Amino acid sequence: MAISTTSLFTQVLSTTTFIIDGSMGLRSASFVLISGVGSFKGSKPIGGTLSQSIPLVIGQSVTISADGVDSLDTLELDCSGGGVIHLIAKQ
């Protein structure tokens, strides 16, 4: 039986906006607000309703995963208002 490997991406985001898009090939992402203010937002409209930003709470992690072999597409992490977010993502 062959052993498969998983690649991880880690990043400290500070007072910036970071966008995960489909070209990155990420299957899941976990992030946590360390300090300040931060939020996350998808881009998929449902019917005529657009996605809205959801505020992050300091110390409360969020994990988002794609189904099967799909990858995440257009997820915006925003801490441009003076926050720090730690991000760990998996291909």
DSSP file (Angstrom, degrees, kcal/mol; ACC not computed):
  #  RESIDUE AA STRUCTURE BP1 BP2  ACC     N-H-->O    O-->H-N    N-H-->O    O-->H-N    TCO  KAPPA ALPHA  PHI   PSI    X-CA   Y-CA   Z-CA
    1    1 A M              0   0    0      0, 0.0     2,-0.2     0, 0.0     0, 0.0   0.000 360.0 360.0 360.0 126.9    0.0    0.0    0.0
    2    2 A A        -     0   0    0      1,-0.1     2,-0.6     0, 0.0     0, 0.0  -0.506 360.0-129.8 -77.1 144.1    1.4    3.3   -1.0
    3    3 A I        -     0   0    0     -2,-0.2     2,-0.2     0, 0.0    -1,-0.1  -0.837  21.4-153.7 -94.7 125.9    1.6    6.1    1.5
    4    4 A S        -     0   0    0     -2,-0.6     2,-0.3     2,-0.0     0, 0.0  -0.632   7.3-142.7 -95.4 160.1    0.1    9.4    0.3
    5    5 A T        -     0   0    0     -2,-0.2     2,-0.4     2,-0.0    -1,-0.0  -0.826   0.8-144.1-120.6 159.8    1.2   12.8    1.7
    6    6 A T        -     0   0    0     -2,-0.3     2,-0.4    84,-0.0    84,-0.0  -0.990  13.0-142.5-124.7 130.2   -0.7   16.0    2.4
    7    7 A S        -     0   0    0     -2,-0.4    84,-2.1     2,-0.0     2,-0.4  -0.740  15.5-155.3 -91.5 139.3    0.8   19.4    1.9
    8    8 A L  E     -A   90   0A   0     -2,-0.4     2,-0.4    82,-0.2    82,-0.2  -0.889   5.9-157.7-114.3 145.8    0.1   22.2    4.4
    9    9 A F  E     -A   89   0A   0     80,-2.9    80,-2.9    -2,-0.4     2,-0.4  -0.988  13.7-174.8-118.7 129.3    0.1   25.9    3.9
   10   10 A T  E     +A   88   0A   0     -2,-0.4     2,-0.3    78,-0.2    78,-0.2  -0.967   7.4 167.0-126.7 144.0    0.6   28.2    6.9
   11   11 A Q  E     -A   87   0A   0     76,-2.1    76,-2.7    -2,-0.4     2,-0.6  -0.983  30.4-142.6-156.3 140.3    0.4   31.9    7.1
   12   12 A V  E     -A   86   0A   0     -2,-0.3     2,-0.5    74,-0.2    74,-0.2  -0.942  24.6-159.2-101.9 118.0    0.2   34.7    9.6
   13   13 A L  E     -A   85   0A   0     72,-3.3    72,-2.4    -2,-0.6     2,-0.4  -0.858  11.5-178.8-100.2 129.1   -2.0   37.5    8.2
   14   14 A S  E     -A   84   0A   0     -2,-0.5    70,-0.2    70,-0.2     3,-0.1  -0.975  65.4 -25.5-135.0 119.7   -1.6   40.9    9.8
   15   15 A T  S    S+     0   0    0     68,-2.5    65,-0.3    64,-0.5     2,-0.3   0.899 112.2  99.0  44.9  55.0   -3.7   44.0    8.7
   16   16 A T  S    S-     0   0    0     67,-0.2    63,-3.0     2,-0.0     2,-0.4  -0.903  71.8-114.1-150.8 175.4   -4.3   42.6    5.3
   17   17 A T  E     -E   78   0B   0     -2,-0.3     2,-0.4    61,-0.2    61,-0.2  -0.987  27.6-169.4-119.1 134.4   -6.9   40.8    3.1
   18   18 A F  E     -E   77   0B   0     59,-3.0    59,-3.2    -2,-0.4     2,-0.5  -0.989   5.0-157.8-127.4 131.3   -6.1   37.3    1.8
   19   19 A I  E     -E   76   0B   0     -2,-0.4     2,-0.5    57,-0.2    57,-0.2  -0.940   4.7-154.7-115.4 123.4   -8.1   35.5   -0.9
   20   20 A I  E     -E   75   0B   0     55,-2.9    55,-2.2    -2,-0.5    54,-0.5  -0.833  25.0-178.9 -88.3 124.9   -8.1   31.7   -1.3
   21   21 A D    >   -     0   0    0     -2,-0.5     3,-2.0    52,-0.2     5,-0.4  -0.824  41.5-100.8-125.4 168.6   -9.0   30.9   -4.9
   22   22 A G  G >  S+     0   0    0      1,-0.3     3,-1.3    -2,-0.3    51,-0.1   0.747 113.0  68.7 -58.4 -28.3   -9.5   27.7   -6.8
   23   23 A S  G 3  S+     0   0    0      1,-0.3    -1,-0.3     2,-0.1    50,-0.1   0.692  89.7  65.4 -67.8 -16.6   -6.0   27.8   -8.5
   24   24 A M  G <  S-     0   0    0     -3,-2.0    -1,-0.3    48,-0.2    -2,-0.2   0.710  96.6-140.1 -77.0 -20.4   -4.4   27.2   -5.1
   25   25 A G    <   +     0   0    0     -3,-1.3     2,-0.4    -4,-0.4    -3,-0.1   0.763  39.7 163.5  68.9  25.7   -5.9   23.7   -5.0
   26   26 A L        -     0   0    0     -5,-0.4    46,-3.6    46,-0.3    65,-0.3  -0.639  24.7-172.6 -82.8 130.7   -6.8   23.9   -1.2
   27   27 A R  S    S+     0   0    0     63,-3.0    39,-3.1    -2,-0.4     2,-0.3   0.713  70.9   9.7 -92.9 -24.7   -9.3   21.3    0.0
   28   28 A S  E     -CB  65  90A   0     62,-1.5    62,-2.6    37,-0.2     2,-0.3  -0.994  58.9-166.0-152.9 155.9   -9.6   22.7    3.5
   29   29 A A  E     -CB  64  89A   0     35,-2.4    35,-2.7    -2,-0.3     2,-0.4  -0.994   0.7-168.7-144.5 136.0   -8.7   25.8    5.5
   30   30 A S  E     +CB  63  88A   0     58,-3.3    58,-2.9    -2,-0.3     2,-0.3  -0.979  15.7 172.7-121.6 138.9   -8.7   26.5    9.3
   31   31 A F  E     -CB  62  87A   0     31,-2.4    31,-2.4    -2,-0.4     2,-0.4  -0.992  13.4-167.8-147.2 153.1   -8.2   30.0   10.6
   32   32 A V  E     - B   0  86A   0     54,-1.9    54,-2.4    -2,-0.3     2,-0.6  -0.999  25.4-123.6-143.4 137.2   -8.4   31.8   14.0
   33   33 A L  E     -dB  58  85A   0     24,-0.5    26,-2.6    27,-0.5    52,-0.2  -0.712  25.0-178.0 -79.7 122.0   -8.4   35.5   14.9
   34   34 A I  E     -     0   0A   0     50,-3.3     2,-0.3    -2,-0.6    -1,-0.2   0.845  63.6 -15.6 -89.8 -40.4   -5.5   36.1   17.3
   35   35 A S  E    S+ B   0  84A   0     49,-1.1    49,-2.2     2,-0.1    -1,-0.3  -0.982 105.7  14.7-158.1 162.8   -6.1   39.8   18.0
   36   36 A G  S    S-     0   0    0     -2,-0.3     2,-0.4    47,-0.3    47,-0.2  -0.403  98.1 -32.5  75.0-142.6   -8.0   42.8   16.7
   37   37 A V        +     0   0    0     42,-0.2    46,-0.4    -2,-0.1    44,-0.3  -0.942  62.6 155.3-123.0 137.5  -10.8   42.5   14.2
   38   38 A G        -     0   0    0     18,-0.4    18,-3.0    -2,-0.4     2,-0.3  -0.986  12.1-178.1-155.9 163.0  -11.3   40.1   11.4
   39   39 A S  E     -GF  55  78B   0     39,-2.1    39,-2.9    -2,-0.3     2,-0.3  -0.960  14.5-140.4-153.5 168.0  -13.9   38.4    9.2
   40   40 A F  E     -GF  54  77B   0     14,-2.1    14,-3.0    -2,-0.3     2,-0.3  -0.971  16.3-176.0-135.1 155.8  -14.4   35.9    6.4
   41   41 A K  E     - F   0  76B   0     35,-1.9    35,-3.0    -2,-0.3    12,-0.1  -0.982  14.6-146.7-153.9 133.9  -16.6   35.9    3.4
   42   42 A G        -     0   0    0     10,-0.4    33,-0.2    -2,-0.3    32,-0.1  -0.332  13.4-140.8 -86.4 178.6  -17.5   33.5    0.6
   43   43 A S        +     0   0    0     31,-0.5     8,-0.1    30,-0.4    32,-0.1   0.441  60.9 113.8-120.7  -3.0  -18.3   34.7   -2.9
   44   44 A K        -     0   0    0     30,-0.2     2,-0.3     6,-0.1    -2,-0.1  -0.599  53.1-150.2 -79.8 117.5  -21.2   32.3   -3.9
   45   45 A P        -     0   0    0      0, 0.0     2,-0.6     0, 0.0     5,-0.2  -0.633   3.4-150.2 -79.8 145.2  -24.5   34.0   -4.4
   46   46 A I  B >   -H   49   0C   0      3,-2.3     3,-2.3    -2,-0.3     2,-0.3  -0.967  67.8 -42.0-115.5 114.4  -27.6   31.9   -3.7
   47   47 A G  T 3  S-     0   0    0     -2,-0.6     0, 0.0     1,-0.3     0, 0.0  -0.543 125.3 -28.3  62.8-126.1  -30.5   33.0   -5.8
   48   48 A G  T 3  S+     0   0    0     -2,-0.3     2,-0.5    -3,-0.1    -1,-0.3   0.296 115.7 106.8-100.1   8.2  -30.3   36.8   -5.7
   49   49 A T  B <   -H   46   0C   0     -3,-2.3    -3,-2.3    -5,-0.0     2,-0.2  -0.791  58.9-147.9 -97.1 123.1  -28.6   36.9   -2.3
   50   50 A L        -     0   0    0     -2,-0.5    -6,-0.1    -5,-0.2     2,-0.1  -0.494  27.3 -97.0 -83.0 154.4  -24.9   37.8   -2.1
   51   51 A S        -     0   0    0     -2,-0.2     2,-0.3    -8,-0.1    -1,-0.1  -0.399  39.2-150.6 -65.8 146.8  -22.5   36.4    0.6
   52   52 A Q        -     0   0    0     -2,-0.1   -10,-0.4   -12,-0.0     2,-0.2  -0.859  22.7 -96.9-117.6 155.4  -21.9   38.6    3.6
   53   53 A S        -     0   0    0     -2,-0.3   -12,-0.2   -12,-0.1   -14,-0.0  -0.463  31.8-150.4 -68.6 140.1  -18.9   38.9    5.8
   54   54 A I  E     -G   40   0B   0    -14,-3.0   -14,-2.1    -2,-0.2     2,-0.1  -0.969  18.8-124.0-113.1 123.8  -19.0   36.9    9.0
   55   55 A P  E     -G   39   0B   0      0, 0.0   -16,-0.3     0, 0.0     2,-0.3  -0.382  20.3-133.2 -68.6 142.8  -17.0   38.4   11.9
   56   56 A L        -     0   0    0    -18,-3.0     2,-0.4    -2,-0.1   -18,-0.4  -0.653  11.6-138.2 -90.0 152.0  -14.4   36.3   13.6
   57   57 A V    >   -     0   0    0      3,-0.4     3,-2.3    -2,-0.3   -24,-0.5  -0.938  32.0-100.2-111.3 133.0  -14.2   36.0   17.4
   58   58 A I  B 3  S+d   33   0A   0     -2,-0.4   -24,-0.2     1,-0.3     3,-0.1  -0.268 106.2   7.5 -54.2 127.3  -10.7   36.0   19.0
   59   59 A G  T 3  S+     0   0    0    -26,-2.6     2,-0.7     1,-0.2    -1,-0.3   0.345  99.1 113.6  84.3  -5.5   -9.6   32.5   19.9
   60   60 A Q    <   -     0   0    0     -3,-2.3   -27,-0.5   -27,-0.2    -3,-0.4  -0.877  57.1-147.3-103.7 112.4  -12.5   30.7   18.1
   61   61 A S        -     0   0    0     -2,-0.7     2,-0.4   -29,-0.2   -29,-0.2  -0.386   6.9-156.0 -80.2 155.8  -11.3   28.7   15.1
   62   62 A V  E     -C   31   0A   0    -31,-2.4   -31,-2.4    -2,-0.1     2,-0.4  -0.996   5.2-166.5-128.9 134.1  -13.2   28.1   11.9
   63   63 A T  E     -C   30   0A   0     -2,-0.4     2,-0.4   -33,-0.2   -33,-0.2  -0.989   4.3-175.7-123.8 132.0  -12.6   25.2    9.5
   64   64 A I  E     -C   29   0A   0    -35,-2.7   -35,-2.4    -2,-0.4     2,-0.3  -0.993   6.6-175.2-127.4 131.9  -14.1   25.1    6.0
   65   65 A S  E     -C   28   0A   0     -2,-0.4   -37,-0.2   -37,-0.2     2,-0.2  -0.949  19.9-132.7-129.4 147.5  -13.7   22.0    3.7
   66   66 A A        -     0   0    0    -39,-3.1     2,-0.3    -2,-0.3     6,-0.1  -0.586  35.8-103.9 -87.6 159.1  -14.5   21.2    0.1
   67   67 A D  S >  S-     0   0    0     -2,-0.2     3,-2.3     4,-0.1    -1,-0.1  -0.607  71.5 -34.7 -84.8 144.0  -16.3   17.9   -0.7
   68   68 A G  T 3  S-     0   0    0      1,-0.3    -2,-0.1    -2,-0.3     0, 0.0  -0.159 126.2 -16.8  53.2-126.5  -14.4   15.0   -2.3
   69   69 A V  T 3  S+     0   0    0      2,-0.1    -1,-0.3     0, 0.0    -2,-0.1   0.366 107.1 115.7 -94.7   4.1  -11.7   16.0   -4.7
   70   70 A D    <   -     0   0    0     -3,-2.3     2,-0.3   -43,-0.1    -4,-0.2  -0.235  55.6-140.0 -67.8 162.0  -13.1   19.6   -5.1
   71   71 A S        -     0   0    0     -6,-0.1   -44,-0.3    -5,-0.0    -4,-0.1  -0.864  24.0 -94.9-121.0 159.8  -11.0   22.6   -3.9
   72   72 A L        -     0   0    0    -46,-3.6     2,-0.4    -2,-0.3   -46,-0.3  -0.415  39.7-161.1 -69.2 145.4  -12.1   25.8   -2.1
   73   73 A D        -     0   0    0      1,-0.2   -30,-0.4   -52,-0.1   -52,-0.2  -0.983  55.4 -10.7-138.3 127.2  -12.7   28.8   -4.4
   74   74 A T        +     0   0    0    -54,-0.5     2,-0.5    -2,-0.4   -31,-0.5   0.964  68.0 160.2  54.0  72.4  -12.9   32.5   -3.5
   75   75 A L  E     -E   20   0B   0    -55,-2.2   -55,-2.9   -33,-0.2     2,-0.5  -0.990  25.6-151.7-117.0 120.8  -12.8   32.7    0.3
   76   76 A E  E     -EF  19  41B   0    -35,-3.0   -35,-1.9    -2,-0.5     2,-0.5  -0.835   9.1-166.6-101.5 125.6  -11.8   36.1    1.6
   77   77 A L  E     -EF  18  40B   0    -59,-3.2   -59,-3.0    -2,-0.5     2,-0.5  -0.948  13.7-169.9-105.6 126.9  -10.1   36.5    5.0
   78   78 A D  E     +EF  17  39B   0    -39,-2.9   -39,-2.1    -2,-0.5   -61,-0.2  -0.959  33.3 144.8-128.1 118.1  -10.0   40.1    6.1
   79   79 A C    >>  +     0   0    0    -63,-3.0     4,-2.1    -2,-0.5     3,-1.4  -0.044  36.2 124.3-131.1  29.1   -8.1   41.5    9.0
   80   80 A S  T 34  +     0   0    0    -65,-0.3   -63,-0.1     1,-0.3   -42,-0.1   0.646  61.0  72.0 -67.4 -15.1   -7.3   44.9    7.3
   81   81 A G  T 34 S-     0   0    0    -44,-0.3    -1,-0.3   -65,-0.2   -43,-0.1   0.276 133.1 -70.4 -85.2  12.7   -8.8   46.8   10.2
   82   82 A G  T <4 S+     0   0    0     -3,-1.4    -2,-0.2     1,-0.2     2,-0.2   0.705  92.1 130.3 110.9  26.6   -6.0   45.9   12.5
   83   83 A G     <  -     0   0    0     -4,-2.1   -68,-2.5   -46,-0.4     2,-0.4  -0.565  47.3-138.0-107.1 172.2   -6.3   42.2   13.2
   84   84 A V  E     -AB  14  35A   0    -49,-2.2   -50,-3.3   -70,-0.2   -49,-1.1  -0.997  19.6-174.9-129.8 125.6   -4.1   39.1   13.1
   85   85 A I  E     -AB  13  33A   0    -72,-2.4   -72,-3.3    -2,-0.4     2,-0.5  -0.972  15.3-147.9-121.1 134.2   -5.3   35.8   11.7
   86   86 A H  E     -AB  12  32A   0    -54,-2.4   -54,-1.9    -2,-0.4     2,-0.4  -0.891  20.7-165.5 -98.1 131.7   -3.4   32.5   11.7
   87   87 A L  E     +AB  11  31A   0    -76,-2.7   -76,-2.1    -2,-0.5     2,-0.4  -0.960  16.1 179.0-122.7 133.0   -4.2   30.3    8.7
   88   88 A I  E     +AB  10  30A   0    -58,-2.9   -58,-3.3    -2,-0.4     2,-0.3  -0.995  14.6 177.2-129.1 126.8   -3.5   26.6    8.1
   89   89 A A  E     -AB   9  29A   0    -80,-2.9   -80,-2.9    -2,-0.4     2,-0.4  -0.934  14.9-147.8-132.7 154.7   -4.7   25.1    4.8
   90   90 A K  E      AB   8  28A   0    -62,-2.6   -63,-3.0    -2,-0.3   -62,-1.5  -0.956 360.0 360.0-127.5 138.0   -4.4   21.7    3.2
   91   91 A Q              0   0    0    -84,-2.1   -83,-0.1    -2,-0.4    -1,-0.1   0.413 360.0 360.0 -90.5 360.0   -4.1   20.5   -0.4
